[in-house]
Amino acid sequence: MANAETRSPVKKALFVRLRAKPGKEADVEAFLRDGLAAVMEEPDTTTWYAVRFGHDDFAIFDTFPGDAGRLAHLAGKVGRALVAKGPELLDGLPKIEDAQVLAYKLTDQSGEVLD
């Protein structure tokens, strides 16, 4: 557990819920998978997950050491691409929620998960 003198790598989070338009489910999945490369360039994005809950239900969950990293991520490549491609891919606006991280466990690996 980090003490008061140690900068925590995880304090803030975002949860973004996405619903694909009918027939765009594979495109949303590809968009999220392709986003990993851009997020890897963000030094203050500690963790980033693109997940699928069902046929047309997706989300992004990511964590940051503070508000500056969270804001930089929202203004980054994936955020800009989501604004640009959202009307084509999504059924409605993404639901973006800020969160405060209460506890965490990290490892030193990242990558794409294939079936």
BELDACOR-V704079 format. One record per residue. OMEGA is omega as a letter, one per 30 degrees, with the letter a starting at -180 (999 if undefined). Layout:
OMEGA
OMEGA
//
This chain:
a
l
a
a
a
l
a
l
a
l
a
a
l
l
a
l
a
l
a
l
l
a
a
a
l
l
l
l
l
l
a
l
l
a
a
a
l
a
l
l
a
a
a
l
a
l
l
l
l
a
l
a
a
a
a
a
a
l
l
l
l
a
a
l
l
a
a
l
l
l
l
l
l
l
a
a
a
l
l
l
l
l
a
a
a
a
l
a
a
l
a
a
l
l
a
l
l
l
l
l
l
l
a
l
a
l
a
a
l
l
a
l
l
a
999
//
